[in-house]
Amino acid sequence: MTMPAEPAVKLRHHLADQLQAAGELRSPEWRQAVESVPREVFIGNRIYRQTGQAGGASWEPTIRAEVGPTDWLALAYQDETLVTQIAGHDQDPRSGPVEGAPSSSSTLPSLVVRMLEDLDVHDGNTVLEIGTGTGYSTALMCERLGDANVTSIEVDPDVAARARTALAIAGYRPALVCGDGLSGESAHAPYDRVIATCSVRAVPASWVNQCRPGGRILTTLSGWLYAYGYVDLEVAERDRAHGHFLPGTVSFMTARPHAAPFLTQLPAREGTERITCTGADLLDDWTGRFLAQLAAPAACRATLVDDDGRPAHVIVDMDTRAYAWLQQRGPDEWSVIEGGPSTLWRTVEETVEAWRQAGEPGQQAFTLSITPDVQTVQLDHGGHHLTWTLPRP
C-alpha cells in the first residue's frame, strides 16, 4: 500500500481524535483503520453542495482542480456527508447547478464509524456490505478484517467502477460485485455480518439467508414518508431473525427499488371535515414520522400552498388510494378530510394514541421480527403490546 502524504496523515489522526471524543470511535482496531484509510481518494474529483434554492433540489458542483490540493484535503476530512452523484447518473460539472436528489455520497465519517462499531466484528469475521458507494467504508473494513473477508455490492455501474478504482489506488482488493444489493451475493455466503449503507422498506430475505445463524444484520428501515429506523438483527435460522431498533437519527438513501413512487395526481379535497389533535406537524418529528409510517406503510406525502397562502398537506395510500387532507386551523388545531376505501389518517391517530398510552418510548423500545411469511415491528412497553406489519420485501 502506498504511503500517504504527511498532511493527510495528520488530518486522519485529527479526525480519529474527533470521532473518539464524540464517542463514535470506541476501539483501537477501528481507530487504526480510520488513521490508515485515505478518505480523499474516495471522494473523487468533485462533490455537490445544495445551492439553498427553494425545495433544496439544486446542487452546485465543487471541483477538486478549482479548490486546490490543501483545501480539498481539508474538505475530505471534515465530518460531513459529501454528495458525489445526483439523480442516478454523472453530471457534466461545466453545466453549473444540477437538479435532482442525491444518489451516491461519502457518508459522514462519524456515522460510518458508529455503524462499524455497532456491527461488533471480530478477527476473521466475513462481512457483506450492501452499497459500496465511494468505497470508503469498504476500505475501513478491509483494513480491519482483511480483503479476503469483505464482499461489497453496488447497483450503479459508474459508482461501482469509481469505487473499484479508488480501492485499488488505496491498496485494497475486496470482492466487489456490481449488481442488485437486495439480492445479496451468494458466492461468498454465509457471512458473519451484513451491513447496509442504503435503507430498505423491509429486510430482503436474501440478507437473512446469506447470514449464518448467530450472525448480525445492521440496516436502516425507511419508507415512503421518509421515516427511518436503525435496526440491529441477530439471525436465528434460515429465514428468521429478531432484533432491536437502536437510538439515534440514522438515515441513508433508500435502495432504488424501494424508493417512493411519484405522487403525480392529487386526490380531490372532498369529504367530511373534522378536527384532529394529530396534525401534519407529526411528520416533522423523527419519532412521529416513524409511527405514521408504521400505521400507513404505503403512504406518500405532498404539500401545496392554497390561494390564501396556507399550506395544505395530503397523505395518499399508493396501494388503496385512500387519502387525507390536513390543514392547520390554529396554534394547536388541525382539520382533516379523509376519502377513499379507508380512513387513512384515523389509522395514524390510533397508532399515535396507543404509543402515547404506552409512555411515548423512543425507537430503541421497538423490535423487529422476521419470519418466512411476515416482518413485524413490535412495541412492548408500559403494559401495552403493539404490532405493525411491514411491506413485503
Helices and strands as residue ranges (DSSP letters): H 6-21, H 28-36, H 39-42, E 46-50, G 54-56, E 58-63, H 64-67, H 69-76, E 82-86, G 93-95, E 98-99, E 102-106, H 109-119, E 127-130, H 136-145, G 147-149, E 150-154, H 157-170, E 175-178, G 181-183, G 186-188, E 191-200, H 205-209, E 211-221, E 229-237, E 240-246, G 256-258, E 273-276, G 280-284, H 286-295, E 299-305, E 311-317, E 323-330, E 333-339, H 344-357, G 363-365, E 366-370, E 375-381, E 384-389
